[in-house]
Each structure stands twice: as structure tokens, then as C-alpha cells.
Amino acid sequence: MFERRPRVSDLIREARHDLAYRPRLRYSYRTARLMRRAVPILAVLLVGVLATGLMVFTQMPKADPGAEAEAETVTMRKSVATVPTQVATPTRGGTAPEPVAPLTSMRQPHLFVVANRPLSATVVAKVAQLSGVRAVERADAAEVVLDGKPVQTLGVNPSTFRAYTPKPTARSDRLWRNVSAGEVAVSFVLGNDGGMPLGKTFTTAGRNLRVGAYATMGMGAIDAVVSRPTARALGIPENNALVVSAPKTDSAKLRLTLLRALPKGAQVAVINPVLVAPAKTTGETAGQATGEATTWSASSFMSASQVTTALTAAIGKLGRPYVWGAEGPDSFDCSGLVQWAYAQAGIKVPRVTHQQFVSGPQVPLAQAQPGDLLFWRHDPTNPGYVSHVAIYWGNGKMLHAPRTGDVVKLVPVTTRNFAGAVRISPEVAARVR
């Protein structure tokens, strides 16, 4: 399938929502012609691994437009462990799905690799032998249009990949059996906020796909998972991605090592980024941020005029519709509104919510100032995952883009599932990977 792929567009789009910034590849004349002829159903994937300042949004190679595609929808708020899904039927042709091995251990993912071509067994073995690497899982990655939405999608082996996902997802035998049988598991954010209800079936490139479960993978902008046979049918490039587990290693340093070991053009994103303060910080603190000893100078944060510009830009979008994955200027999702508004003030922030969460020090909600960001953990399939963001307006009000069917609005701050308030540091935000 890979030999036939008509295009491998931008790798890991730099930070879609935090994986959203997008480096672009150059193509030969022949490839460009094929790309123009291709049916624009499967789009460039994953944001630039937080590259250019965002982490889990790497642009993945586009899936083969000539291949058949599948899609699914999700609408449930329940944890995947309790979702009463039906066992999927075998795929066309009557071929029985591969059996799924039981979960025997858990592995924490730390780095995500995506390339514009298959990663050879030699390259994978080289990565596995790097100091600190505990395990490596191969996968297929691309941005695929599901139900009209560009979705960063992975093709995986359900038996082995499940160990790298959050516990509620990993432990659900039914979920992985359904993925093996040809269904798609989508993130809670895509299903709940993006308007893809559980059980929905839709057609992509002549193929029907059914959303079998909400199952957040805990890997940044990756919002859908299918089996590798389904990935082949969707035209997703084969073996062009890796999930790396390295629990006792500095992820930032290992990322640089991986970039040197991988083929040219490959991108690497830190799956769970952490706040890294400026090297030298003295002077005023950010509201006693997180109680740490580190202090932040006033110059570490946005100026008053920058805050005013960002707030003015955001309030000017009141009433604009929420569209999952939208980055403005006429429609937005929650983190897209944040990224767009701050860009108007010349501030580069990651595209994805969980990356925005580490774009500055945390401050107590009682000390929040206009322009600070507010975050929530609403995802029952991965309770620790930061899934929603709003801009603090002041006087107990916040600006946000809530979910599909709603619009950008100014409302009172709510504290249910509240994760914290963050004061944006332009220097830190630009380095998030």
C-alpha cells in the first residue's frame, strides 16, 4: 500500500491543538500530480509534534485517497469500561477478525514518532536499543476525514497497543475486540464535543464505519484508533509511527536523541509534556505558582497590551460556532479559540489543550487575572487528561467555545472537574513539544 501512496503531506502538524503547527514537505512533480488527482477524503495528519512549539500534533502522511475509508461516531459520556457496545460483526468478505490477546501488563507512553515513510525493522530495532527505552510499539498514522472531520488516526494491533493506553481503555476487552472487528474508537473529546455519537455509522470513500466506543488514548491529538487491516483499507501508510515507552529517561533529551537516530523528516512529540520554567527566573512570582520555589519575572509573561489584544480578539468572536478542530477565524473549538486569540497578540501557543496547560505556571483560581487560561478534566475515559480550556475574562467570567451545537460565549466560571488556571509565558509556550 505504501508504494501506492500518492502523497505524504506534512508530517506531524505542529500542534493541532497542541500538535498543531504544520511543517510541510516538498514533493516531486509526479507526486504533486497524483496529489491533485486524489480524492480529498483523507487529510494530512498529526500536528508537528508540538514542534514549532506544540507537542502531540504531528502531521501524519495523508492516507491513500484511492483506498476505501471507514468512519465512526461517538456520543456517550460513560467510561469505555462501562460502555454497553455490541460486538462488531466481521468485515466484508466474511473474514473473521483477529482474536485479541488479554491485557497482561501496562506501559506508559512517553514519545510519539511519525515519519513520511515506513520505518524499517532496522530503524525500529535501533530505537529500541537506545538508552532508557523500555518498549516500542509500531503503528500506522495519518489524518483521515471521518464524518466530515479531519481526525488524527492510528492503525494499531489491538493485542499489543492496548497496554499503552489509559487503564479504563486498556482493560476493556470488548472495546478492543470491536476495534479488531473493524469499528473505530474515538476520543471522548471528539465524540462528546465533536458531535460523533457512539454507535453512529457513516461512509467514507465508499466504506461504512461505526463508532464503537469512546476511548481516549492519552496521546495528545490522536483522536481515533482502528485496527491495522482497517487502516490499510483507509489508505493509511503502514509502519510510519512508533509509540516509545521510556519511564526513567528525560523525555526532552530522548526526543533529541531520537531525531538524530531516525530518518530525515521524521518528527517526535513528547506525549505528556511538563512545565519547564525559563532557565533564569528572578523577581515577581506568578501568584505563588503551584507553590514551587521557582520565581518568574514579570517579563516572563504577556504585557498588558498583549493581554488586551488577545481578549479583544476573543470577545470579538462571540456567537461564532463551535466546530471540532476549527482554528478560526469564523469557527473554533476550545483550544483553537485560545491559539487564534493569542496569535493576534503575537503570542505563539500550542494547538492542543493539554499542551496549553503547560505553557506557563499554574496560579490559584482566586488569583486568576484576565488573560489567564482555565482548564478542566471532563474525560471519563482518562480522568487525568486535560480536555477543555477557556480564557479568563475577569469578574468571575470566562470566554470559551463549549462543544458542537454551541457557540463562543461569555459565561460564569464553573469549577466542576476544574484542573487549574495557567498564566501564559510566551517563552515557555513557544518551546512546548
N, C-alpha and C positions, 0 to 999 in steps of 0.2 A: 504494500500500500504506500510505503514511504516513497518508493521510486516514482510513484504516480502523482505525488502531491504537487499541485500546481503552484502553491505558494507557501512560503513560510514567513508570515509577516512578523512584524516587530516582536521580539522576544519580551517576555515578561513586561508588560506595560507598567511603566513606572508609577507605582501606586495608584491603582483604580481606587479607589477607596483604599488607600494605603497600599499599594502595589500598583499605583496608578500612573506614574509618569511613564511615557512611552518612547523608548529608543526605537529607531527604525532601521531596518536592514535595507541594503541596496540589492536589487535583483537584476539578473541578466535580461536582455531583450526578450529572449524566448520565454522566460518565466513571467515577465511582465505581461506578455500577450496572453498566456494561459490564465493569469490572474484576472485580466479584463473579461475573459470569456466565462470565468467561473461564476456559478450561481452564488450570490452574496448571502448564503444562509448561515455559513459558519464563519465567524469573525476572528480577528486577531485576539490572542488570549493573554491572560495574566499580566498584570501591570509590572513595570520594571522593578521587580523585586525590591521594592522600596528603593530601587536605585534612584538616582536623581533625587533622592530624598524620601522614598517611601519603600516600605518593605514588601509585604506579600502581594504585590500587584505586578506580577511579571507578565509580560505579553507573551503568550504562547503562540506557536505556529498555528496558522489557520488550518482548520480541518479541510480534507479534500472535498471540495464542493460537488464533485461528481459522485461522492458516496452517499448512501442513504443516511438519514439522520433521525434521531428519536428525541422526544422531549417529555417532560413530566411536570406535574404541578403539585403544590402542597398548600394546605390551609390549616393544619391542626396546630394547636398550641401545646399539646401534650408532649412529654419527653418521648423520644423514639423508643425508649424501652417499654413504653406502655401504649404505643400507637397500635390499634387493632387493625393492622393491614391484612389483606388476603394474600395467600401465597400466589405468586405470579405464575402464569401458565408458560409453557415452553415457547420459545421464539419460533418465528415462521420456519416451516420446513419440518416441524415436529422434533427438532433437536433438543434433547433434554439438557437442562443447564448443568454446569459443573457443580458437583457437591461442594459445600463449604465446610472447611475444617473448623473444629471447635476452637474457641479462644483459649490459649494456654498461658499467655503472658502479655504484658503491656509494655510498650516502648514509647518514650516521649520524643516527638519530632522536634528538631531544632532548626534545621535548614532545609530550604526547598530549592532545588536546582531545575532549571528549564533551559533547553537548547533548541536550536533551529533545525536539528537533525538527530537521528537516533544516536544514543550514547552507547558505544560498543561495550562488549563484555570486558575488554581490557581496561577501558576508562572506568567502568564501574568497580572493577577489582582494585584499581589504583586508588579510587576514592575510599573504598572500604579499608584499605591498609593505612590510611592517614592516621597520624597520632590523635587519639581521643575519639575517633569514630567507633561507635558501638555497633551500629547496624545501618544498612542501606536498603531501601525499598524502591524498586523500579516502577515507573508509571508512565502513562501517556497523557499529554496535556495539550489543550487547545481551548480557544474561546469559541463556543458553539452557540448559535442562536436557538434558544428554547422558548417556545411560546412567544416569539417576537422579541425576546430579551437576550442580549449578548451575555452569556454566562461562562465564567471560567470553570472548565470542566476537566475532571481527571478520569482516565480509564485505569482501573486497578484490578488486582487479583483479590477478591473479597476475603479469601482464606488468610492471606498474609498482611494485607493492608489494614485490616480492622484493628490490629494491635497498635497502630499509630494514632488512632482516633480517641476522642474523649470516652470515658468509661460507659456512659449511657449508650453511646453509639456502638462501641466495640462489643458490648455484651449482648446486643440484640441479634440473635441467630436469625430471626425472621427477616429482619432488615437486610442482612447480607445474603440470605437465600433469594430474596426478591431482586436484589441488585444482580446476582448471578443469573437470574432468570430473565433479565432484560429490562427491569424497571430502573428508574433514576431516583436517587436520594438527593434531596436538595436541602440547603441550609435553612434554618428557622427564619433567618432574615429574609432570604429570597421567597420563602413560602408565605410567611406572615405579612411582611412589609411589601414584598414584591408582587403579591397577588397571584401566587401559584398554589392553589389549594391542594391538599392531599387528595389523591385519587383522580386528579384531573388528567385527561388524556388529550394530546394534541399531536398534530402532524408536522414533521419537519423533513423536507427533502423526500417526501413520499413515504415516510415511515411514521408509525404511531408510537408514541412513548407515553408511559404512565408514571406519574409521580407516586412513588411507593412509600416514601417516608420523609419526615424532617430529620435530618441527620447532619448537624454541624460538624465539620471535620476538624475544626480548631486550627486551620491552616490559612489564616488571612483571607484573601479574596477568593479562595476556592469555594464555590457555592453549589457545585453539583458533582456527583460521583456516579459512574456507570461501570459495568464490567468491561474487561478488555475486548471481548468479542463485540459488545455493543459499541465500544469506542471505534473499532475497525469499521463497523457499519456506518458510523457517523463521519468517517474520514479523518479521525484524529490521528496525528502522527504517532508512530509506535516507539516506545522506549526513549522518549526525548526528555524525560523528567525523573528526578530522584527525590526521595524524602530521606534525610540523613538524621540519625539519632546520635548525639554526642553529649551525653549528660554531664560530663566532668570537664568540659572544654569551653573556653571562652568563644562563644559563637561568632563574635565580631572578627576575631583573629582567624578562626577556622574558615570563615567566609572568604577572607583574602587568600588563604592557602588554597581553597577550592578553586577560586577564579584562576589561579596560576596553573592548577592541575587539569582543568577542564579545557575542551576545545574552544577556540576563539569564537566569541559570540554568545557563549553560554552565560547565563545570569544566575545569581544566587541571592536568595532572600532569607533573612532571619525570621523564623516563624513566630517566635514570641519575643519581640523587641523589648528592651528595657530602657529606662530613662538614663541617659548619660549626660551628666552636668558638664558645662564648659570647663576646660582644664584649670583655669584660674578664676575663681569667683570670690569677690570680696564686696563688702558693703551691705546694702539692704537685703533683707530676706523676702521671699515671696510668701508672706503670710505664714511664716514658720512651716514652709512646705514639708509635708509628711513627717515633721518632727526631726528631720535629719540635721546633722551639724553643718552640712554644706550651705553656704550662703550664696545668694545670687545678687549681682549688682543690678542697679536699675537699668543699665544699658543692655542687660540680658533679655529684656522684654520689649514689647512693642511700644512705640512712642504714643503719646496721647492723640496726635493727629492720625496715626495709623489705625488706632482703635476706632476713632470716629469714622474714618473712611470705610473700614470693614463693616461697622454697624450700619452706616448709611446704605451701603451696598446691599446688605442682607434685608433691612427693613423695606427697601425698595422692591423686593420680590414677594411681598405679602400677596397671597392669593394665587401664586403660581402653583401648578400641580406637582404633586409628588410622582416621580417616575423612577422606578428602581434602576440604579445605575446611571441616572442622569446627572450631568455636571454643569448644567446651565447653558445659556443664560435664561432660557424660557421654562425649564422644568428642572427639578432637583430631587435627589434622595438626601438623607440626613447629612452624610459626610460630604456629599457633593456640594451642598449649600455652603458648608464651612469652608471647603477648599476654594470655591469660587469667590466668596465674600472676602476672604483674607488675601486672595490673589489681587483683588482690586486695590489693596493697600501695599502691594509689593511684597507680601509675605508668602513664602512657599511652604505649604503644609502637606503632609501625606494625604493620600486619597482615601485610605480606609480608616474606619473608626478606631480600631484597636491600635493603629499606629498614631493617630492623632492623640490618643490617650497618653503616649509617652513623648509628646512634643513639648514638654515643659514640666515644671514641678507641680505637684498637687497642692491645693490650698483648701482650707476648711470652707464648706459651703457658706458659713456665716461671714467669711471674709472675701467672698467672691466679688469681683469688680466687673463692670461692663466690659465685654470683650473676652472674658474667660470662657472656657468651654465646659459644659456639663455632660456627664456620661452616665449610662445605665447598662445594667446587665439583665436583659429581658429573655435571654435564650434558655429555655428549659432543657434543651439537649446538650448544652455546655454552659452550666451556670457561671463559670468563671470568665466567660468570653464577653468582652465589652461590645455591645451590639447597637447602641444608639447614642447620638450626640446632638446637643443643642448649643446655641450661643446665648450666654447670659446677657440680658438687656439692661438689668438693673431693677431695683424696687420689686424684687421677687418675681420678675417676668423673664421669659426666655423665648427666643426665636428658633423655630425648628421646622423641618419637613417630616411629618409623622409617618405616613405609610401610604400605600396605594389607595386611591379613592379620596385622599385628603389633599390639603394644600399647605403651603408655607404659612405659618401663623404665629402670632404673639400671644402667649398663654402664661398662666401662673406656673412656676416651677413645681414639679412633683418629685417626691422623694422615694416612691416605691421602686425597689430594685436599683436605687441610686448607687453608682460606682465611685463618683468623685468629681471634683472640679479641678481643672488644669489651667494654669496661666501659660499661654503660648510664649516660647522662647524661639525667635526666628532662627537663631544659630542652631539650636538643638533640633528644631523641626526639619531643617534642611538636611540634617545628617541621618535621619531615621532610615534604616534599611531593613 
